[in-house]
Each structure stands twice: as structure tokens, then as C-alpha cells.
Amino acid sequence: MYEPFPELIKVSTDHKYDGIVEAEVGATVLDVDNECKKYGFFFPPDPASARVATVGGALAENAGGMRGARYGVMRDWVLKVEVVLSDGTVTYFGESTYKNRAGYDLLGLIVGSEGTLAVITKAWLKIMPLPERIVRIAGFFNTLDDAGEAIFRIRREGINPLILEFADKQGVEAANKVKGFSYPELPGGMVLVDVDGPKNGVDSVAQRVVKIMEETHAATIIKPETPAEMERIMDVRRVAFTAPGRLYPGFIDGDIAVPLSRIKEALIGVDRIRKKYNVFIATVGHAGDGNLHPNIGADPNNKDEWERAEKAANEINLLAIELGGTVSAEHGIGKLKEEFLLKQFEVRGQMPVYQLMKEIKRIFDPKNILNPDKYALR
Ligand SMILES: Cc1cc2nc3c(=O)[nH]c(=O)nc-3n(C[C@H](O)[C@H](O)[C@H](O)COP(=O)(O)OP(=O)(O)OC[C@H]3O[C@@H](n4cnc5c(N)ncnc54)[C@H](O)[C@@H]3O)c2cc1C
């Protein structure tokens, strides 16, 4: 079995009381989090792929995750990186201090650059003390309109949840099937909320979430009490993401974000596209960030089905642009979304930004050797 080089997966917590850990980029995001937990801290970004996502990959993609509703994305939690530039020079961007205004924010440029500008080899990351207590609440809704309203109101009414997630009916059905659960399979899907804080202060916040769910007509509200029950309901959201891949041989990843006030329109719009092309879409998402993953399952060997799936994926990207959102929230552009990145820039009058991006690529990588095919930067 492949054993990674130990020096590439090391996480040093020597500076934990400064709120900083040093991680080699081969460590996974979960490795970092687990190491922090030994000392009463945690690492806030938590891509659902944390078990396999490396620190380098997560920084290159500017990954987010469930706790993004409260804590944002990797860029918000990295202070400094060691990089190898395209000519082999080793240098650092950023500082291992919480504040740093020395020069242009080149650290911000590297994070999310999808390996097109430099290879990240080490990272200094911010960490947080663990919350004393987490309360989880799941609401199941009869309509997407009500679920969308609940998501918007939880945010608008200042609750600041730790997570605010969504899984649609198709996602819940798949999770029930795969895991043998029997959670309600309703047309409005599931809204999953975690609130956290001091031991004695969390219940009143949780109560406000329940009240909003009641007022937005949740058909069923579940408040799991034991850690095992909490995990089970979290599994619904996790499995729902992978549902198309579990049920179909082909998977098209969806990753749009829209302004929170338009989340309802996005949910309803994706459902309309699903029906129009008669394809399997399980929509899950970090709804508290306005980030939805309408993931499509289809058979690439079935020409008609695959074409319908691709058309639906394309239309979902256009929907995001139309709603004032973005075609890539946290998974990046890669090859798949080049056309839509350019479309988004064109619609928003940002073609000058695209020209700047090309110039930046030329400065960092004049020989075009770093992920040369990505990002439409040729
Ligand atoms: C089931 C599942 C759930 C997911 N959930 C989430 C989620 O909740 N949130 C989220 O944001 N993403 C999610 N993702 C997407 C993905 O897992 C993340 O973007 C992850 O952070 C990528 O890390 P990786 O190590 O797998 O990188 P890879 O996929 O190996 O690489 C990604 C890109 O980064 C570049 N790269 C990798 N390492 C470096 C480096 N050291 N320096 C420079 N460039 C580098 C690669 O060349 C490539 O272009 C999910 C994916 C799956 C399959």
C-alpha cells in the first residue's frame, strides 16, 4: 500500500496558543483538524472531502465547506504559504501574524489559483478554540419556496449558524436508500442547521431556529439529542452530495453561488431545469453561503441521457449568472467551466479582469508549465 512521505503530511501545533498551526501540504484538512482537536482547537474550513482533500489542494481551490456559513473559506484561514515558483525559486507569501499589510496581497492571489501560478509546499493556518456545545436542527419542507424562505430568514434574523445546509428530495431519498434511513422525502427537502456557543447559551438560539422553521411551514422538525443521532442526520446531507455518483455511472459536479436573497429562485430554477431535461439532479449545498451543488447523475454511454445532462448543467451555470451569482463557488473552474467563466466575465463587463489574469499568468509562469490547460488562460 502507498505510504506518503511522513515529512509531507506533518502538522505542527507548536504555536497553537498563538492560534496558528504549520501544515505540510500533503496533510489532509482532516489531519489538521484532528491534530488541533487534541488541544481544544479546530480548523474551521471543512470541505466534505476533508478526509482526502490535502491542505495544498484545498488552498489551490480555495475550498469551503459546511462551516463556511460562519467561517468562510480557506483564504480566510491562511496566513502564509511557502511556494515554489515556475523557475524553481522557493519563497513565501504572507506572514505568520494575524495582520499583515506588507505589499500587495499575493497570498490572496495564490489561494484559489488552481495550481496555475505556483506550487504551494507549506502553509501557516489560523485555528479557533472548539465551541462548548453544538445543537443540530433539521427541518423538512413541503415546498422549495418554504425551504428557501427558512434559509433566508435564519440568515437575515442574525442567528449566525455554524452550518446552514440544504439537501433536496432526491438527495434525501438517495441517502435513505443507501443508508437504510427513513427521513421524510418531501418536495421541499431538508434544511440542516447547527448553532454553537457556550453550554448554557445555545438552547435559546436553537429555539429561534425552530420558531423560524415553524413559521416557514416545516412539515417535520427533528432535533437529534445523541451524538449518534446527530451523525445520522448529517450523513443524509453527506450522502446526498454523492447520490448521483452512487446511482449513476456518470457525475457532473455543480457548484454555483447566488446572493442569499435569491436562493429561493435558484432552488426553484434548478428544479425547473431538472424537469425540463428529465435528468437526475440531487441539489445539496452550503445554503447559508448561497452555495448550491446541483449534482447530476447520468450514463455517459447513453448518448441521449448524457446530452440532456450536459444541457441541464450548462443551463444551471447560466441561471447562476442570471441571478447575479457565480458559476464556481468553491470547486474551481478547471477545464469544465472555462466557457462559463468567460461568459460570466462578459456579462459583468469584466473582460479587462480576464486580460489582467492572462498577464499575471505570464509573469508567474512565462513558459506555461503550471497546469497549462486550466482556467482558459492560454
Ligand atoms: C465528495 C466530495 C465532496 C467535496 N466537498 C467539498 C466541499 O464541501 N467544499 C469544497 O470546497 N470542495 C469540496 N470538494 C472538492 C475538493 O475535494 C476540494 O476542492 C479539495 O480541497 C481539493 O483538494 P485535493 O487535495 O483533492 O486537490 P486535487 O483535486 O488533487 O487538486 C485540485 C487542484 O489543485 C491543484 N493543487 C493540488 N495541490 C497543489 C499544491 N500543493 N500547490 C498548487 N496547486 C495544487 C491541482 O493541480 C488541481 O488543479 C468535494 C469533493 C468531493 C469528491
The ligand as a MOL file (V3000), in Angstrom:
LIG
                    3D

  0  0  0     0  0            999 V3000
M  V30 BEGIN CTAB
M  V30 COUNTS 53 58 0 0 0
M  V30 BEGIN ATOM
M  V30 1 C -17.3050 14.0340 -2.1540 0
M  V30 2 C -16.6840 15.3760 -2.3280 0
M  V30 3 C -17.0710 16.4150 -1.5090 0
M  V30 4 C -16.4980 17.6830 -1.6610 0
M  V30 5 N -16.9030 18.6740 -0.8340 0
M  V30 6 C -16.3380 19.8800 -0.9440 0
M  V30 7 C -16.7510 20.9240 -0.0670 0
M  V30 8 O -17.6150 20.7500 0.8010 0
M  V30 9 N -16.1690 22.1220 -0.2160 0
M  V30 10 C -15.1970 22.3570 -1.1820 0
M  V30 11 O -14.7060 23.4810 -1.2830 0
M  V30 12 N -14.8060 21.3820 -2.0280 0
M  V30 13 C -15.3440 20.1640 -1.9310 0
M  V30 14 N -14.9590 19.1720 -2.7800 0
M  V30 15 C -13.9540 19.4630 -3.8260 0
M  V30 16 C -12.4990 19.0740 -3.4730 0
M  V30 17 O -12.4520 17.9780 -2.6330 0
M  V30 18 C -11.7760 20.2050 -2.7870 0
M  V30 19 O -11.6470 21.2950 -3.6700 0
M  V30 20 C -10.3830 19.8080 -2.2640 0
M  V30 21 O -9.9490 20.8640 -1.4590 0
M  V30 22 C -9.3290 19.5410 -3.2920 0
M  V30 23 O -8.1730 19.0100 -2.6230 0
M  V30 24 P -7.3420 17.8180 -3.2660 0
M  V30 25 O -6.1710 17.5610 -2.3780 0
M  V30 26 O -8.2340 16.6970 -3.5900 0
M  V30 27 O -6.8170 18.5450 -4.5880 0
M  V30 28 P -6.7260 17.9480 -6.0500 0
M  V30 29 O -8.0850 17.6210 -6.5540 0
M  V30 30 O -5.6630 16.9270 -6.1100 0
M  V30 31 O -6.2020 19.2510 -6.8030 0
M  V30 32 C -7.0560 20.3290 -7.0550 0
M  V30 33 C -6.2890 21.3780 -7.8770 0
M  V30 34 O -5.3090 21.9810 -7.0380 0
M  V30 35 C -4.0080 21.8310 -7.6120 0
M  V30 36 N -3.0930 21.5560 -6.5000 0
M  V30 37 C -3.1210 20.4990 -5.6520 0
M  V30 38 N -2.1450 20.6000 -4.7440 0
M  V30 39 C -1.4970 21.7680 -5.0070 0
M  V30 40 C -0.3820 22.4370 -4.4080 0
M  V30 41 N 0.2490 21.9080 -3.3750 0
M  V30 42 N 0.0230 23.6220 -4.9550 0
M  V30 43 C -0.6060 24.1430 -6.0340 0
M  V30 44 N -1.6680 23.5550 -6.6400 0
M  V30 45 C -2.0900 22.3840 -6.1350 0
M  V30 46 C -4.1310 20.6490 -8.5870 0
M  V30 47 O -3.1920 20.7630 -9.6500 0
M  V30 48 C -5.5440 20.7950 -9.0890 0
M  V30 49 O -5.6280 21.7430 -10.1220 0
M  V30 50 C -15.5210 17.9000 -2.6690 0
M  V30 51 C -15.1220 16.8480 -3.4900 0
M  V30 52 C -15.6890 15.5980 -3.3290 0
M  V30 53 C -15.2340 14.4940 -4.2300 0
M  V30 END ATOM
M  V30 BEGIN BOND
M  V30 1 1 1 2
M  V30 2 1 2 3
M  V30 3 2 2 52
M  V30 4 2 3 4
M  V30 5 1 4 5
M  V30 6 1 4 50
M  V30 7 2 5 6
M  V30 8 1 6 7
M  V30 9 1 6 13
M  V30 10 2 7 8
M  V30 11 1 7 9
M  V30 12 1 9 10
M  V30 13 2 10 11
M  V30 14 1 10 12
M  V30 15 2 12 13
M  V30 16 1 13 14
M  V30 17 1 14 15
M  V30 18 1 14 50
M  V30 19 1 15 16
M  V30 20 1 16 17
M  V30 21 1 16 18
M  V30 22 1 18 19
M  V30 23 1 18 20
M  V30 24 1 20 21
M  V30 25 1 20 22
M  V30 26 1 22 23
M  V30 27 1 23 24
M  V30 28 2 24 25
M  V30 29 1 24 26
M  V30 30 1 24 27
M  V30 31 1 27 28
M  V30 32 2 28 29
M  V30 33 1 28 30
M  V30 34 1 28 31
M  V30 35 1 31 32
M  V30 36 1 32 33
M  V30 37 1 33 34
M  V30 38 1 33 48
M  V30 39 1 34 35
M  V30 40 1 35 36
M  V30 41 1 35 46
M  V30 42 1 36 37
M  V30 43 1 36 45
M  V30 44 2 37 38
M  V30 45 1 38 39
M  V30 46 1 39 40
M  V30 47 2 39 45
M  V30 48 1 40 41
M  V30 49 2 40 42
M  V30 50 1 42 43
M  V30 51 2 43 44
M  V30 52 1 44 45
M  V30 53 1 46 47
M  V30 54 1 46 48
M  V30 55 1 48 49
M  V30 56 2 50 51
M  V30 57 1 51 52
M  V30 58 1 52 53
M  V30 END BOND
M  V30 END CTAB
M  END
